[in-house]
Amino acid sequence: MFPLIKEIFGFVPGNAVSVRGWVRTKREMKNLVFVEVNDGSCFNGIQCTFNREDSLTAETENALGLISTGTAVIIRGTLAESPASGQKVEVRSDGIEIVGAAPTETYPLQKKKHSLEFLREIAHLRPRTNTFGAVARVRNRLAIAVHEFFQSNGFQYIHTPIITGSDAEGAGAMFQVTTLDMEGLAKSGKAPDYSKDFFGKWTGLTVTGQLEAEAYAQALTRVYTFGPTFRAENSNTVRHLAEFWMIEPEAAFASLEDNMALAEDFLKYLFNAVLKDCAADLGFFDAHIEKGIIGTLELVANSKFGHMTYTQAITELEKGGPFEFKPYWGCDIQTEHEKFLAEKVVKGPVIVTDYPKEIKAFYMKQNNDGKTVRAMDVLVPRLGEIIGGSEREEDLGKLEKRITEIGLNKADYEWYLDLRRFGTVPHSGFGLGFERLIQYVTGMVNIRDVIPFPRAPGQAAY
């Protein structure tokens, strides 16, 4: 394969090179023509300089007259030390080939600042901008770091089903999957008979791979999922997507304390990886998207995470404020509360544990007080909750009772209950929404700007 621009930057001056990419800018000064080309492999483009005093060919002169922002080109020349500040090398160019034109009158990404709202409307072209190219590289590095961390800690990567017959969260916000003629049934007034559907029962797109991961953890000890999940919530906000990616480790013989330690080590690994390998991209986000991002990531990566119970957190919140939502024991802690705990009380990352069972999922292990469960939320400055998890309930009787209490169909969970009937062990896990993680690392306000082609209410253009 031909070298990418990020590799060319490491070459020794004097080497003959071919630069392939898309024109960002073209400017002329006396007998010099400067063409900046970027191929997305790194934040910075490379400057290609054409000197008309070197008797450029008519073909090259013609091509230089035709190129504009967005044009795909191959430029050949020699790598040389650059006399300009801000760049170590440039390409002294003697030939250019236009691979794909981008006419100025129709190409929507001209050399000017475009709003994120406008770029959302052309999601197929926005990765060519500085902002979305940087988002894509950060997303890539974090995805690889996820696998690096778990693979180096004895976890096996498993793929859990996307189509499921159970709602693990008990929230009911699931997309239906069916081959029935729903339009015809609606016209006839008949109720759908799901026994005649493709799977013989009602099915939907999964909201989590956790339950299936628990099954494999009780055979392979440590596993993790990293794949797409879906929520049919009509939430048209900057924090919600209908399709997003989840990272969900699950470990057998692991207590809540083990789970907390794993989550802390995991976040520190991710942040250190992106700080080291995406410095230029993070520098852009820190300068142009949200000031202080790098400092916050370094703070979390170098901090010992604080710990407090939900009850202790409520006590601190009742002393603080004012808040839009008044805190009280039994309430679901809001984002403003989470930020207050991390930024004002602990002044760093903190893990809150032992939440009221009524506000948590049915599968969480109950404490002896009968009121709380061994749940945990990891809170970080600037965001609030970034990870949610728990020790899982391994007691069959307690789990059956909880399923009944919240009105789930026990028959849908018989396989899950079998895990408690046969060789049950204490086990724990957590979930990290990948897009929320990328938002935190980049400072991007709208979650639709950290996934290539967002799915949200009324939005499925690609």
Buried (B, 14 or more C-beta within 10 A) or exposed (E): EEBBBBEBBEEEEEEEBBBBBBBBBBEEEEEEBBBBBBBBBBBBBBBBBBBBEEEBEEEBBEBBEEBBBBBBBBBBBBBBEBEEEEBEBBBBBBBBBBEEBBEEEEBEBEBEEBEBEEBBEBBEBBBBBBBBBBBBBBBEBBBEBBBEBBEEBEBBEBEBEBEBBBBBBBEEBBBBBBEBEEEEEEEEEEEBEBEEBEBEEBBBBBBBBBBBBBBBBBEBBBBBBBBBBBBBBEBEEEEBBBBBBBBBBBBBEBBBBBBBBBBBEBBBBBBBBBBEBBEEBBBBBBEEBBEEBBEBBEBBBEBEBBBBEBBBBBBBBEEBEEEEBEBEEEBEBBBBBBBBBBBEBBEBBBBBBBBBBEEBBBBBBBBEEEBBBBBBBBBBBBBBBBBBBBBBBBEBEBBBEBBEEEEBEEEBBEEBBEBBEEEBBBBBBBBBBBBBBBBBBBBBBBBBBBBEEBBBEEBEEE
